[in-house]
Amino acid sequence: MIPRDTVDKIIEAARVEEVLGEFITLKKRGANLLGLCPFHGEKTPSFTVSPVKGIYKCFGCGKAGNSVNFIMEHLSLSYPEALKWLARKYAIEVVEKEITPEEKERLDERESMLIVMQYAARYFVDNMNNTDEGRSIGLGYFIERGLRPDIIQKFQIGYSLEERRAFTNDAVKAGYAPNIWPRPE
Ligand SMILES: [Zn+2]
């Protein structure tokens, strides 16, 4: 694990305009810099970099973040890999800390929870869009309330079926949950 103070040092050194400037041409526009977004095809620049805030934002596709996020996205690297890439660039020594069994357990649990949450999100979204009940009750409700389909999709709004054990059954079948749940009475 990369120690917190090393992470801070890397983020401080990795000036957003300098890191991004290596990959895209940026032109000064007031306090900001402007360029063509590398994440979606565009002819008119809408990719804005704020050196003061240390962030970028594309007003075309919505991609945003700091220099670490940019390296992750642009070079398809994980968070620690992106940090190490930047550390090399700025000659910052990274001494990785051995993680304790407790830390490992915490990280594993966090990762497991994320996997389960992603699975659950997909499940409920799928329910709403691909079942008769979901479409007529769930989707119908949101459309009636005036939510646009792209917003419903963006926020991954889903629907829980009336059947009480539907999610558990699906999760067990898909191997995401052990089959230890009591049978319905
Ligand atoms: Zn973009």
Residues whose N, C-alpha, C, O or C-beta is under 5 A from the ligand:
A	BS01	ZN	C37 F39 H40 C58 G60 C61 G62
